[in-house]
Amino acid sequence: DALAAEIGDQAVVLTGDATVYEDQRMAIDRLVGHFGQLDAVFANAGKGTSKGGTENGSPEEWKAMVDLNIMGALYTAHLAMPHLRKTTGQYIVTGSAAGRRHIKGSIYGATKFFIHGFAGNLADEMAEWGGRCMVVSPGMVNTPFFDEAKPDKLHPDDVAAAVLHALDAPARAAIREIHLMPTG
């Protein structure tokens, strides 16, 4: 709310649950109603689990993670596509370094493997009408996603800068993936 108050009409405050299709539909409808069109969408919600591994993991936590990490991204794409087609817009989704390699017992990594595959397939689909799709794949980012602060890792602004770089690319250039890793 404070940011929206600071920048005025350039922001719209939306509440909802990314795992609920109707919440996402209402959010996109509100954005399009406010701005008149949708040029880009960033599916950036994600979560992990408290226990790693298949044997020791929690099926309830897996379902919640799959609902957010996979279904949430699919819902965003499905609802945004008609609007993005009108503007030859861009769909950006957060993958993960964990989705680019195998990590023993990482169900989270498996959800991000899906995101990488989906983004590649969607990029080809969107290219048919001039749209672009990009997956941003960060390594560890210092966010509340982790129980302890990770100040020597990537910061959210680092990821935001990469996303803005992709959004600003000329229409003839499709940046399909940006993979960021912390230097420390």
C-alpha positions, 0 to 999 in steps of 0.5 A: 500500500505504501509503494502504491501511495508513493507512485500513484496510478503506476501501481495497483494493490492486489490481494489474492492467492496465486493457487486460486484460479479465480483470484488470479482472474480477478487480479488480471481483470483489475490490472487490464481494467486499470491500465487498459492492456497487459504488456508483461506478467511475472509469475514469481510466487514460489515455496519450498518444504520444511523437510527435504527428500522423498521418504521424509517429506510431507505429501501435504507440503508437496501438494501445497508446493506443486499448487503454488510453484506449478499450478500458480504459474500455469494459471497466470500463463493461461489467464494472461495469454489472451491479453499478451497476444493483443500486445505481443507481450511477455510472460516471465516466470521464476525458475531456480538454479535448483531446476537446472540440475539434479539435487538429491531428494529435492521435490522443490527442484523437481517443481522448478524442472517443470517450470524450465520445461514449461517456459521453453514450450510456452516460448515456442507457443508465444513466438508464433504471434511475436510474444516472448517467454523467459524463465529467470533462474536465480541461485540462492536469494536473500529473502524470507524464503529461507529461515536465516538471512543470507546477506552474501547471496543474491538480493531481490534487486539483482533478480529484478534487474535481470527481469528488467533487462529481459523486458527491455530487450528489442522485440527481435531478441528473445531472452529465454533464460537468465541464470543468476548465481551469487558470487559468494 
